[in-house]
Amino acid sequence: MKTYYCVCTSFDERGRVVSNIVDTIEASSRPDNTFKSTRMKDIYLDWFDTLSAARAHVEEARQA
């Protein structure tokens, strides 16, 4: 079993970005990334193999 880290990133219609690590899971394989578009925002759930990769993605998204 391996630990995977989920980053939720949302982009709203005004260009605001919110990104945080929201979940961890122990599994034998990495979960699939998902995407949802609503009337007000686009929401991405991305899974990472390491905590450092998840943190780097959060920082990159916040710089967008």
All heavy atoms as TSV, in Angstrom:
chain	resi	resn	atom	element	x	y	z
A	1	MET	N	N	0.842	-1.187	0.000
A	1	MET	CA	C	0.000	0.000	0.000
A	1	MET	C	C	0.884	1.246	0.000
A	1	MET	O	O	1.932	1.268	0.624
A	1	MET	CB	C	-0.896	0.014	1.220
A	1	MET	CG	C	-1.870	-1.134	1.292
A	1	MET	SD	S	-3.034	-1.108	-0.032
A	1	MET	CE	C	-4.467	-0.567	0.795
A	2	LYS	N	N	0.400	2.260	-0.668
A	2	LYS	CA	C	1.120	3.509	-0.785
A	2	LYS	C	C	0.163	4.651	-0.442
A	2	LYS	O	O	-1.029	4.544	-0.646
A	2	LYS	CB	C	1.640	3.657	-2.213
A	2	LYS	CG	C	2.429	4.905	-2.439
A	2	LYS	CD	C	3.030	4.916	-3.834
A	2	LYS	CE	C	3.549	6.298	-4.061
A	2	LYS	NZ	N	4.910	6.415	-4.355
A	3	THR	N	N	0.693	5.741	0.075
A	3	THR	CA	C	-0.130	6.907	0.401
A	3	THR	C	C	-0.143	7.874	-0.777
A	3	THR	O	O	0.906	8.178	-1.342
A	3	THR	CB	C	0.416	7.621	1.655
A	3	THR	OG1	O	0.434	6.696	2.744
A	3	THR	CG2	C	-0.450	8.822	2.021
A	4	TYR	N	N	-1.344	8.326	-1.136
A	4	TYR	CA	C	-1.536	9.305	-2.209
A	4	TYR	C	C	-2.200	10.547	-1.622
A	4	TYR	O	O	-2.970	10.453	-0.667
A	4	TYR	CB	C	-2.401	8.718	-3.330
A	4	TYR	CG	C	-1.742	7.540	-3.990
A	4	TYR	CD1	C	-2.018	6.242	-3.583
A	4	TYR	CD2	C	-0.821	7.730	-5.013
A	4	TYR	CE1	C	-1.398	5.156	-4.173
A	4	TYR	CE2	C	-0.192	6.654	-5.608
A	4	TYR	CZ	C	-0.487	5.371	-5.190
A	4	TYR	OH	O	0.153	4.301	-5.774
A	5	TYR	N	N	-1.909	11.697	-2.227
A	5	TYR	CA	C	-2.362	12.992	-1.717
A	5	TYR	C	C	-3.233	13.666	-2.759
A	5	TYR	O	O	-2.850	13.758	-3.924
A	5	TYR	CB	C	-1.150	13.874	-1.389
A	5	TYR	CG	C	-0.231	13.205	-0.392
A	5	TYR	CD1	C	0.766	12.343	-0.808
A	5	TYR	CD2	C	-0.411	13.411	0.969
A	5	TYR	CE1	C	1.587	11.703	0.101
A	5	TYR	CE2	C	0.406	12.770	1.886
A	5	TYR	CZ	C	1.397	11.915	1.449
A	5	TYR	OH	O	2.195	11.277	2.368
A	6	CYS	N	N	-4.392	14.157	-2.328
A	6	CYS	CA	C	-5.341	14.798	-3.232
A	6	CYS	C	C	-5.284	16.312	-3.069
A	6	CYS	O	O	-5.404	16.830	-1.954
A	6	CYS	CB	C	-6.754	14.320	-2.952
A	6	CYS	SG	S	-7.990	15.033	-4.061
A	7	VAL	N	N	-5.133	17.012	-4.191
A	7	VAL	CA	C	-5.158	18.472	-4.210
A	7	VAL	C	C	-6.432	18.907	-4.933
A	7	VAL	O	O	-6.694	18.477	-6.061
A	7	VAL	CB	C	-3.927	19.054	-4.927
A	7	VAL	CG1	C	-4.045	20.563	-5.069
A	7	VAL	CG2	C	-2.659	18.685	-4.180
A	8	CYS	N	N	-7.212	19.735	-4.266
A	8	CYS	CA	C	-8.405	20.325	-4.866
A	8	CYS	C	C	-8.061	21.751	-5.279
A	8	CYS	O	O	-7.611	22.546	-4.449
A	8	CYS	CB	C	-9.562	20.335	-3.874
A	8	CYS	SG	S	-11.062	21.088	-4.541
A	9	THR	N	N	-8.270	22.057	-6.556
A	9	THR	CA	C	-8.003	23.393	-7.075
A	9	THR	C	C	-9.257	23.879	-7.778
A	9	THR	O	O	-9.822	23.154	-8.594
A	9	THR	CB	C	-6.823	23.383	-8.066
A	9	THR	OG1	O	-5.687	22.795	-7.426
A	9	THR	CG2	C	-6.477	24.786	-8.530
A	10	SER	N	N	-9.680	25.091	-7.432
A	10	SER	CA	C	-10.844	25.659	-8.106
A	10	SER	C	C	-10.492	27.023	-8.692
A	10	SER	O	O	-9.736	27.790	-8.111
A	10	SER	CB	C	-12.037	25.772	-7.154
A	10	SER	OG	O	-11.784	26.725	-6.146
A	11	PHE	N	N	-11.061	27.265	-9.859
A	11	PHE	CA	C	-10.904	28.530	-10.567
A	11	PHE	C	C	-12.302	29.098	-10.748
A	11	PHE	O	O	-13.149	28.460	-11.378
A	11	PHE	CB	C	-10.274	28.310	-11.950
A	11	PHE	CG	C	-8.916	27.676	-11.898
A	11	PHE	CD1	C	-8.772	26.296	-11.885
A	11	PHE	CD2	C	-7.782	28.463	-11.875
A	11	PHE	CE1	C	-7.519	25.711	-11.847
A	11	PHE	CE2	C	-6.519	27.886	-11.835
A	11	PHE	CZ	C	-6.397	26.511	-11.819
A	12	ASP	N	N	-12.572	30.290	-10.189
A	12	ASP	CA	C	-13.907	30.847	-10.330
A	12	ASP	C	C	-13.975	31.797	-11.518
A	12	ASP	O	O	-12.974	32.072	-12.178
A	12	ASP	CB	C	-14.414	31.485	-9.036
A	12	ASP	CG	C	-13.754	32.813	-8.690
A	12	ASP	OD1	O	-13.054	33.392	-9.533
A	12	ASP	OD2	O	-13.956	33.278	-7.558
A	13	GLU	N	N	-15.176	32.280	-11.783
A	13	GLU	CA	C	-15.413	33.119	-12.969
A	13	GLU	C	C	-14.702	34.468	-12.896
A	13	GLU	O	O	-14.526	35.126	-13.907
A	13	GLU	CB	C	-16.911	33.314	-13.176
A	13	GLU	CG	C	-17.569	34.010	-12.016
A	13	GLU	CD	C	-19.076	34.081	-12.147
A	13	GLU	OE1	O	-19.668	33.289	-12.874
A	13	GLU	OE2	O	-19.649	34.960	-11.498
A	14	ARG	N	N	-14.267	34.879	-11.724
A	14	ARG	CA	C	-13.541	36.141	-11.571
A	14	ARG	C	C	-12.025	35.954	-11.638
A	14	ARG	O	O	-11.277	36.914	-11.471
A	14	ARG	CB	C	-13.894	36.795	-10.238
A	14	ARG	CG	C	-15.337	37.204	-10.155
A	14	ARG	CD	C	-15.629	37.848	-8.832
A	14	ARG	NE	N	-17.028	38.180	-8.737
A	14	ARG	CZ	C	-17.624	38.518	-7.629
A	14	ARG	NH1	N	-16.929	38.581	-6.500
A	14	ARG	NH2	N	-18.903	38.807	-7.618
A	15	GLY	N	N	-11.583	34.729	-11.840
A	15	GLY	CA	C	-10.159	34.456	-11.942
A	15	GLY	C	C	-9.483	34.102	-10.630
A	15	GLY	O	O	-8.273	33.928	-10.587
A	16	ARG	N	N	-10.245	33.988	-9.547
A	16	ARG	CA	C	-9.668	33.603	-8.256
A	16	ARG	C	C	-9.361	32.111	-8.242
A	16	ARG	O	O	-10.115	31.308	-8.778
A	16	ARG	CB	C	-10.612	33.944	-7.117
A	16	ARG	CG	C	-10.718	35.435	-6.871
A	16	ARG	CD	C	-11.593	35.713	-5.694
A	16	ARG	NE	N	-12.962	35.280	-6.035
A	16	ARG	CZ	C	-14.052	35.733	-5.472
A	16	ARG	NH1	N	-13.980	36.618	-4.503
A	16	ARG	NH2	N	-15.239	35.307	-5.843
A	17	VAL	N	N	-8.248	31.791	-7.606
A	17	VAL	CA	C	-7.804	30.398	-7.510
A	17	VAL	C	C	-7.693	30.015	-6.040
A	17	VAL	O	O	-7.132	30.760	-5.245
A	17	VAL	CB	C	-6.433	30.206	-8.193
A	17	VAL	CG1	C	-5.954	28.775	-8.038
A	17	VAL	CG2	C	-6.498	30.611	-9.650
A	18	VAL	N	N	-8.240	28.854	-5.705
A	18	VAL	CA	C	-8.096	28.281	-4.372
A	18	VAL	C	C	-7.538	26.880	-4.565
A	18	VAL	O	O	-8.060	26.106	-5.377
A	18	VAL	CB	C	-9.447	28.218	-3.622
A	18	VAL	CG1	C	-9.288	27.518	-2.288
A	18	VAL	CG2	C	-10.023	29.605	-3.454
A	19	SER	N	N	-6.466	26.561	-3.842
A	19	SER	CA	C	-5.848	25.250	-3.982
A	19	SER	C	C	-5.330	24.787	-2.623
A	19	SER	O	O	-4.643	25.539	-1.929
A	19	SER	CB	C	-4.694	25.320	-4.989
A	19	SER	OG	O	-4.165	24.042	-5.217
A	20	ASN	N	N	-5.675	23.556	-2.262
A	20	ASN	CA	C	-5.255	22.979	-0.983
A	20	ASN	C	C	-5.186	21.466	-1.080
A	20	ASN	O	O	-5.899	20.855	-1.883
A	20	ASN	CB	C	-6.245	23.330	0.132
A	20	ASN	CG	C	-6.183	24.769	0.531
A	20	ASN	OD1	O	-5.164	25.228	1.022
A	20	ASN	ND2	N	-7.269	25.495	0.306
A	21	ILE	N	N	-4.365	20.871	-0.224
A	21	ILE	CA	C	-4.367	19.419	-0.067
A	21	ILE	C	C	-5.580	19.089	0.797
A	21	ILE	O	O	-5.725	19.618	1.894
A	21	ILE	CB	C	-3.065	18.932	0.588
A	21	ILE	CG1	C	-1.872	19.295	-0.293
A	21	ILE	CG2	C	-3.131	17.431	0.856
A	21	ILE	CD1	C	-0.522	19.065	0.359
A	22	VAL	N	N	-6.464	18.237	0.269
A	22	VAL	CA	C	-7.731	18.002	0.963
A	22	VAL	C	C	-7.942	16.564	1.425
A	22	VAL	O	O	-8.868	16.292	2.187
A	22	VAL	CB	C	-8.939	18.426	0.081
A	22	VAL	CG1	C	-8.923	19.916	-0.166
A	22	VAL	CG2	C	-8.974	17.659	-1.224
A	23	ASP	N	N	-7.098	15.632	0.957
A	23	ASP	CA	C	-7.339	14.235	1.314
A	23	ASP	C	C	-6.067	13.424	1.130
A	23	ASP	O	O	-5.178	13.802	0.361
A	23	ASP	CB	C	-8.441	13.656	0.419
A	23	ASP	CG	C	-9.067	12.384	0.962
A	23	ASP	OD1	O	-8.751	11.985	2.101
A	23	ASP	OD2	O	-9.894	11.785	0.239
A	24	THR	N	N	-5.975	12.326	1.847
A	24	THR	CA	C	-4.946	11.318	1.628
A	24	THR	C	C	-5.629	9.969	1.633
A	24	THR	O	O	-6.694	9.795	2.251
A	24	THR	CB	C	-3.844	11.336	2.707
A	24	THR	OG1	O	-4.443	11.067	3.976
A	24	THR	CG2	C	-3.115	12.652	2.735
A	25	ILE	N	N	-5.024	9.024	0.931
A	25	ILE	CA	C	-5.589	7.681	0.886
A	25	ILE	C	C	-4.453	6.681	0.764
A	25	ILE	O	O	-3.436	6.974	0.127
A	25	ILE	CB	C	-6.591	7.539	-0.288
A	25	ILE	CG1	C	-7.354	6.230	-0.203
A	25	ILE	CG2	C	-5.900	7.679	-1.617
A	25	ILE	CD1	C	-8.500	6.110	-1.196
A	26	GLU	N	N	-4.607	5.545	1.397
A	26	GLU	CA	C	-3.664	4.449	1.216
A	26	GLU	C	C	-4.301	3.467	0.255
A	26	GLU	O	O	-5.405	2.970	0.500
A	26	GLU	CB	C	-3.345	3.782	2.547
A	26	GLU	CG	C	-2.447	4.624	3.419
A	26	GLU	CD	C	-1.896	3.857	4.607
A	26	GLU	OE1	O	-1.814	2.613	4.539
A	26	GLU	OE2	O	-1.563	4.514	5.595
A	27	ALA	N	N	-3.605	3.218	-0.856
A	27	ALA	CA	C	-4.151	2.329	-1.887
A	27	ALA	C	C	-3.006	1.681	-2.650
A	27	ALA	O	O	-1.857	2.120	-2.579
A	27	ALA	CB	C	-5.027	3.123	-2.838
A	28	SER	N	N	-3.327	0.650	-3.409
A	28	SER	CA	C	-2.310	-0.030	-4.200
A	28	SER	C	C	-2.037	0.692	-5.512
A	28	SER	O	O	-0.995	0.497	-6.129
A	28	SER	CB	C	-2.729	-1.477	-4.468
A	28	SER	OG	O	-3.986	-1.501	-5.095
A	29	SER	N	N	-2.984	1.540	-5.962
A	29	SER	CA	C	-2.761	2.333	-7.177
A	29	SER	C	C	-3.346	3.731	-6.979
A	29	SER	O	O	-4.278	3.922	-6.198
A	29	SER	CB	C	-3.382	1.656	-8.395
A	29	SER	OG	O	-4.778	1.557	-8.247
A	30	ARG	N	N	-2.781	4.678	-7.721
A	30	ARG	CA	C	-3.191	6.077	-7.596
A	30	ARG	C	C	-4.612	6.257	-8.146
A	30	ARG	O	O	-4.921	5.797	-9.244
A	30	ARG	CB	C	-2.216	6.978	-8.360
A	30	ARG	CG	C	-2.498	8.453	-8.183
A	30	ARG	CD	C	-1.399	9.329	-8.755
A	30	ARG	NE	N	-1.087	9.078	-10.134
A	30	ARG	CZ	C	-1.736	9.647	-11.161
A	30	ARG	NH1	N	-2.709	10.478	-10.946
A	30	ARG	NH2	N	-1.385	9.359	-12.387
A	31	PRO	N	N	-5.493	6.948	-7.408
A	31	PRO	CA	C	-6.846	7.222	-7.918
A	31	PRO	C	C	-6.780	8.112	-9.167
A	31	PRO	O	O	-5.804	8.833	-9.392
A	31	PRO	CB	C	-7.516	7.975	-6.761
A	31	PRO	CG	C	-6.717	7.634	-5.553
A	31	PRO	CD	C	-5.315	7.429	-6.037
A	32	ASP	N	N	-7.827	8.084	-9.947
A	32	ASP	CA	C	-7.912	8.919	-11.145
A	32	ASP	C	C	-8.156	10.372	-10.762
A	32	ASP	O	O	-8.887	10.658	-9.809
A	32	ASP	CB	C	-9.055	8.457	-12.054
A	32	ASP	CG	C	-8.793	7.099	-12.664
A	32	ASP	OD1	O	-7.617	6.734	-12.839
A	32	ASP	OD2	O	-9.784	6.400	-12.968
A	33	ASN	N	N	-7.564	11.268	-11.528
A	33	ASN	CA	C	-7.846	12.691	-11.379
A	33	ASN	C	C	-9.246	12.955	-11.913
A	33	ASN	O	O	-9.704	12.279	-12.845
A	33	ASN	CB	C	-6.833	13.530	-12.157
A	33	ASN	CG	C	-5.430	13.367	-11.632
A	33	ASN	OD1	O	-5.221	13.056	-10.474
A	33	ASN	ND2	N	-4.453	13.574	-12.491
A	34	THR	N	N	-9.933	13.948	-11.318
A	34	THR	CA	C	-11.284	14.267	-11.782
A	34	THR	C	C	-11.425	15.767	-12.005
A	34	THR	O	O	-10.639	16.564	-11.492
A	34	THR	CB	C	-12.359	13.796	-10.775
A	34	THR	OG1	O	-12.126	14.418	-9.521
A	34	THR	CG2	C	-12.345	12.294	-10.610
A	35	PHE	N	N	-12.452	16.127	-12.765
A	35	PHE	CA	C	-12.720	17.514	-13.115
A	35	PHE	C	C	-14.228	17.710	-13.106
A	35	PHE	O	O	-14.974	16.847	-13.566
A	35	PHE	CB	C	-12.161	17.814	-14.511
A	35	PHE	CG	C	-12.698	19.073	-15.121
A	35	PHE	CD1	C	-12.197	20.305	-14.725
A	35	PHE	CD2	C	-13.695	19.035	-16.070
A	35	PHE	CE1	C	-12.681	21.476	-15.284
A	35	PHE	CE2	C	-14.189	20.198	-16.633
A	35	PHE	CZ	C	-13.675	21.415	-16.241
A	36	LYS	N	N	-14.653	18.862	-12.576
A	36	LYS	CA	C	-16.076	19.199	-12.589
A	36	LYS	C	C	-16.207	20.678	-12.911
A	36	LYS	O	O	-15.491	21.510	-12.366
A	36	LYS	CB	C	-16.714	18.910	-11.233
A	36	LYS	CG	C	-18.205	19.182	-11.212
A	36	LYS	CD	C	-18.815	18.796	-9.879
A	36	LYS	CE	C	-20.306	19.014	-9.916
A	36	LYS	NZ	N	-20.940	18.593	-8.677
A	37	SER	N	N	-17.104	20.991	-13.808
A	37	SER	CA	C	-17.357	22.379	-14.165
A	37	SER	C	C	-18.766	22.736	-13.721
A	37	SER	O	O	-19.727	22.029	-14.048
A	37	SER	CB	C	-17.223	22.561	-15.684
A	37	SER	OG	O	-17.398	23.919	-16.024
A	38	THR	N	N	-18.875	23.812	-12.939
A	38	THR	CA	C	-20.185	24.305	-12.527
A	38	THR	C	C	-20.403	25.665	-13.179
A	38	THR	O	O	-19.526	26.175	-13.876
A	38	THR	CB	C	-20.277	24.446	-10.990
A	38	THR	OG1	O	-19.405	25.488	-10.562
A	38	THR	CG2	C	-19.915	23.138	-10.296
A	39	ARG	N	N	-21.526	26.251	-12.923
A	39	ARG	CA	C	-21.826	27.559	-13.500
A	39	ARG	C	C	-20.862	28.621	-12.989
A	39	ARG	O	O	-20.518	29.561	-13.701
A	39	ARG	CB	C	-23.265	27.945	-13.148
A	39	ARG	CG	C	-23.780	29.152	-13.882
A	39	ARG	CD	C	-25.255	29.344	-13.634
A	39	ARG	NE	N	-25.571	29.581	-12.246
A	39	ARG	CZ	C	-25.717	30.789	-11.710
A	39	ARG	NH1	N	-25.595	31.847	-12.451
A	39	ARG	NH2	N	-26.002	30.913	-10.444
A	40	MET	N	N	-20.372	28.463	-11.768
A	40	MET	CA	C	-19.547	29.476	-11.131
A	40	MET	C	C	-18.042	29.167	-11.129
A	40	MET	O	O	-17.239	30.076	-11.019
A	40	MET	CB	C	-19.999	29.676	-9.684
A	40	MET	CG	C	-21.452	30.072	-9.553
A	40	MET	SD	S	-21.775	31.742	-10.051
A	40	MET	CE	C	-21.074	32.629	-8.701
A	41	LYS	N	N	-17.658	27.872	-11.213
A	41	LYS	CA	C	-16.233	27.556	-11.125
A	41	LYS	C	C	-15.914	26.200	-11.728
A	41	LYS	O	O	-16.800	25.369	-11.924
A	41	LYS	CB	C	-15.724	27.633	-9.698
A	41	LYS	CG	C	-16.449	26.785	-8.699
A	41	LYS	CD	C	-15.856	26.863	-7.296
A	41	LYS	CE	C	-16.389	28.009	-6.506
A	41	LYS	NZ	N	-16.003	27.986	-5.105
A	42	ASP	N	N	-14.636	26.018	-12.005
A	42	ASP	CA	C	-14.101	24.734	-12.439
A	42	ASP	C	C	-13.323	24.152	-11.263
A	42	ASP	O	O	-12.523	24.848	-10.637
A	42	ASP	CB	C	-13.170	24.896	-13.633
A	42	ASP	CG	C	-13.899	25.379	-14.875
A	42	ASP	OD1	O	-15.112	25.119	-14.992
A	42	ASP	OD2	O	-13.261	26.010	-15.729
A	43	ILE	N	N	-13.545	22.871	-10.981
A	43	ILE	CA	C	-12.941	22.224	-9.820
A	43	ILE	C	C	-12.171	20.994	-10.281
A	43	ILE	O	O	-12.713	20.135	-10.986
A	43	ILE	CB	C	-14.024	21.810	-8.802
A	43	ILE	CG1	C	-14.856	23.031	-8.395
A	43	ILE	CG2	C	-13.396	21.123	-7.596
A	43	ILE	CD1	C	-16.140	22.702	-7.685
A	44	TYR	N	N	-10.910	20.934	-9.882
A	44	TYR	CA	C	-10.027	19.827	-10.236
A	44	TYR	C	C	-9.608	19.093	-8.972
A	44	TYR	O	O	-9.238	19.720	-7.983
A	44	TYR	CB	C	-8.760	20.345	-10.917
A	44	TYR	CG	C	-9.007	21.052	-12.218
A	44	TYR	CD1	C	-9.358	22.399	-12.250
A	44	TYR	CD2	C	-8.902	20.376	-13.427
A	44	TYR	CE1	C	-9.591	23.059	-13.439
A	44	TYR	CE2	C	-9.119	21.023	-14.632
A	44	TYR	CZ	C	-9.467	22.367	-14.634
A	44	TYR	OH	O	-9.696	23.012	-15.809
A	45	LEU	N	N	-9.647	17.769	-9.011
A	45	LEU	CA	C	-9.104	16.926	-7.949
A	45	LEU	C	C	-7.971	16.122	-8.562
A	45	LEU	O	O	-8.195	15.265	-9.422
A	45	LEU	CB	C	-10.165	15.992	-7.371
A	45	LEU	CG	C	-11.313	16.655	-6.618
A	45	LEU	CD1	C	-12.336	15.604	-6.188
A	45	LEU	CD2	C	-10.816	17.429	-5.414
A	46	ASP	N	N	-6.746	16.439	-8.167
A	46	ASP	CA	C	-5.559	15.792	-8.706
A	46	ASP	C	C	-4.859	15.009	-7.601
A	46	ASP	O	O	-4.681	15.518	-6.486
A	46	ASP	CB	C	-4.591	16.836	-9.275
A	46	ASP	CG	C	-5.202	17.604	-10.437
A	46	ASP	OD1	O	-5.678	16.957	-11.381
A	46	ASP	OD2	O	-5.188	18.844	-10.390
A	47	TRP	N	N	-4.447	13.778	-7.905
A	47	TRP	CA	C	-3.780	12.909	-6.942
A	47	TRP	C	C	-2.288	12.847	-7.217
A	47	TRP	O	O	-1.874	12.767	-8.373
A	47	TRP	CB	C	-4.387	11.509	-7.008
A	47	TRP	CG	C	-5.768	11.470	-6.470
A	47	TRP	CD1	C	-6.937	11.658	-7.155
A	47	TRP	CD2	C	-6.145	11.262	-5.112
A	47	TRP	NE1	N	-8.016	11.570	-6.312
A	47	TRP	CE2	C	-7.551	11.322	-5.047
A	47	TRP	CE3	C	-5.428	11.017	-3.946
A	47	TRP	CZ2	C	-8.250	11.149	-3.853
A	47	TRP	CZ3	C	-6.134	10.842	-2.757
A	47	TRP	CH2	C	-7.527	10.910	-2.722
A	48	PHE	N	N	-1.489	12.864	-6.145
A	48	PHE	CA	C	-0.038	12.876	-6.258
A	48	PHE	C	C	0.570	11.753	-5.424
A	48	PHE	O	O	0.035	11.379	-4.385
A	48	PHE	CB	C	0.508	14.234	-5.805
A	48	PHE	CG	C	0.072	15.345	-6.711
A	48	PHE	CD1	C	-1.118	16.025	-6.474
A	48	PHE	CD2	C	0.821	15.686	-7.817
A	48	PHE	CE1	C	-1.539	17.027	-7.318
A	48	PHE	CE2	C	0.407	16.695	-8.677
A	48	PHE	CZ	C	-0.775	17.369	-8.427
A	49	ASP	N	N	1.738	11.277	-5.896
A	49	ASP	CA	C	2.439	10.178	-5.232
A	49	ASP	C	C	3.165	10.614	-3.970
A	49	ASP	O	O	3.404	9.792	-3.087
A	49	ASP	CB	C	3.455	9.551	-6.179
A	49	ASP	CG	C	2.787	8.884	-7.385
A	49	ASP	OD1	O	1.633	8.447	-7.261
A	49	ASP	OD2	O	3.448	8.788	-8.427
A	50	THR	N	N	3.552	11.895	-3.901
A	50	THR	CA	C	4.316	12.370	-2.743
A	50	THR	C	C	3.717	13.668	-2.207
A	50	THR	O	O	3.105	14.441	-2.958
A	50	THR	CB	C	5.786	12.627	-3.106
A	50	THR	OG1	O	5.850	13.689	-4.053
A	50	THR	CG2	C	6.460	11.371	-3.659
A	51	LEU	N	N	3.942	13.897	-0.935
A	51	LEU	CA	C	3.476	15.125	-0.307
A	51	LEU	C	C	4.181	16.336	-0.921
A	51	LEU	O	O	3.553	17.374	-1.146
A	51	LEU	CB	C	3.704	15.072	1.204
A	51	LEU	CG	C	3.257	16.275	2.016
A	51	LEU	CD1	C	1.771	16.558	1.819
A	51	LEU	CD2	C	3.567	16.050	3.489
A	52	SER	N	N	5.459	16.192	-1.234
A	52	SER	CA	C	6.187	17.330	-1.811
A	52	SER	C	C	5.642	17.695	-3.191
A	52	SER	O	O	5.548	18.872	-3.530
A	52	SER	CB	C	7.687	17.039	-1.872
A	52	SER	OG	O	7.948	15.925	-2.687
A	53	ALA	N	N	5.260	16.719	-3.981
A	53	ALA	CA	C	4.671	17.002	-5.297
A	53	ALA	C	C	3.315	17.685	-5.139
A	53	ALA	O	O	2.979	18.611	-5.890
A	53	ALA	CB	C	4.531	15.719	-6.103
A	54	ALA	N	N	2.528	17.256	-4.159
A	54	ALA	CA	C	1.228	17.882	-3.911
A	54	ALA	C	C	1.403	19.328	-3.466
A	54	ALA	O	O	0.709	20.230	-3.950
A	54	ALA	CB	C	0.454	17.091	-2.858
A	55	ARG	N	N	2.349	19.557	-2.568
A	55	ARG	CA	C	2.610	20.929	-2.105
A	55	ARG	C	C	3.091	21.817	-3.254
A	55	ARG	O	O	2.705	22.983	-3.348
A	55	ARG	CB	C	3.642	20.921	-0.987
A	55	ARG	CG	C	3.091	20.420	0.320
A	55	ARG	CD	C	4.152	20.397	1.390
A	55	ARG	NE	N	3.582	20.010	2.674
A	55	ARG	CZ	C	4.284	19.543	3.674
A	55	ARG	NH1	N	5.602	19.404	3.562
A	55	ARG	NH2	N	3.700	19.207	4.808
A	56	ALA	N	N	3.934	21.286	-4.115
A	56	ALA	CA	C	4.430	22.064	-5.260
A	56	ALA	C	C	3.288	22.428	-6.193
A	56	ALA	O	O	3.230	23.554	-6.711
A	56	ALA	CB	C	5.495	21.263	-6.007
A	57	HIS	N	N	2.354	21.507	-6.390
A	57	HIS	CA	C	1.191	21.790	-7.253
A	57	HIS	C	C	0.324	22.892	-6.634
A	57	HIS	O	O	-0.149	23.779	-7.361
A	57	HIS	CB	C	0.370	20.519	-7.467
A	57	HIS	CG	C	-0.784	20.693	-8.381
A	57	HIS	ND1	N	-0.654	20.739	-9.746
A	57	HIS	CD2	C	-2.098	20.875	-8.134
A	57	HIS	CE1	C	-1.829	20.931	-10.298
A	57	HIS	NE2	N	-2.730	21.014	-9.330
A	58	VAL	N	N	0.120	22.842	-5.325
A	58	VAL	CA	C	-0.660	23.882	-4.641
A	58	VAL	C	C	-0.003	25.241	-4.850
A	58	VAL	O	O	-0.681	26.231	-5.212
A	58	VAL	CB	C	-0.802	23.576	-3.126
A	58	VAL	CG1	C	-1.323	24.775	-2.365
A	58	VAL	CG2	C	-1.708	22.367	-2.919
A	59	GLU	N	N	1.293	25.324	-4.649
A	59	GLU	CA	C	2.002	26.607	-4.813
A	59	GLU	C	C	1.932	27.115	-6.254
A	59	GLU	O	O	1.742	28.294	-6.487
A	59	GLU	CB	C	3.450	26.480	-4.350
A	59	GLU	CG	C	3.585	26.376	-2.848
A	59	GLU	CD	C	2.893	27.514	-2.105
A	59	GLU	OE1	O	3.061	28.680	-2.489
A	59	GLU	OE2	O	2.174	27.222	-1.132
A	60	GLU	N	N	2.088	26.205	-7.199
A	60	GLU	CA	C	2.017	26.585	-8.611
A	60	GLU	C	C	0.630	27.116	-8.966
A	60	GLU	O	O	0.496	28.115	-9.662
A	60	GLU	CB	C	2.352	25.373	-9.486
A	60	GLU	CG	C	2.359	25.677	-10.961
A	60	GLU	CD	C	2.711	24.450	-11.776
A	60	GLU	OE1	O	3.620	23.703	-11.374
A	60	GLU	OE2	O	2.061	24.253	-12.817
A	61	ALA	N	N	-0.410	26.438	-8.478
A	61	ALA	CA	C	-1.778	26.882	-8.770
A	61	ALA	C	C	-2.059	28.241	-8.143
A	61	ALA	O	O	-2.708	29.090	-8.761
A	61	ALA	CB	C	-2.781	25.855	-8.245
A	62	ARG	N	N	-1.562	28.471	-6.945
A	62	ARG	CA	C	-1.793	29.755	-6.272
A	62	ARG	C	C	-1.074	30.908	-6.971
A	62	ARG	O	O	-1.482	32.055	-6.835
A	62	ARG	CB	C	-1.347	29.676	-4.819
A	62	ARG	CG	C	-2.258	28.810	-3.986
A	62	ARG	CD	C	-1.777	28.714	-2.568
A	62	ARG	NE	N	-2.692	27.915	-1.750
A	62	ARG	CZ	C	-2.468	27.601	-0.491
A	62	ARG	NH1	N	-1.362	28.005	0.098
A	62	ARG	NH2	N	-3.334	26.872	0.166
A	63	GLN	N	N	-0.025	30.611	-7.739
A	63	GLN	CA	C	0.716	31.630	-8.467
A	63	GLN	C	C	0.039	31.983	-9.794
A	63	GLN	O	O	0.408	32.973	-10.406
A	63	GLN	CB	C	2.140	31.149	-8.743
A	63	GLN	CG	C	2.915	30.713	-7.534
A	63	GLN	CD	C	3.606	31.831	-6.831
A	63	GLN	OE1	O	4.045	32.760	-7.474
A	63	GLN	NE2	N	3.707	31.754	-5.530
A	64	ALA	N	N	-0.907	31.173	-10.222
A	64	ALA	CA	C	-1.561	31.363	-11.528
A	64	ALA	C	C	-2.361	32.655	-11.588
A	64	ALA	O	O	-2.820	33.192	-10.654
A	64	ALA	CB	C	-2.460	30.183	-11.839
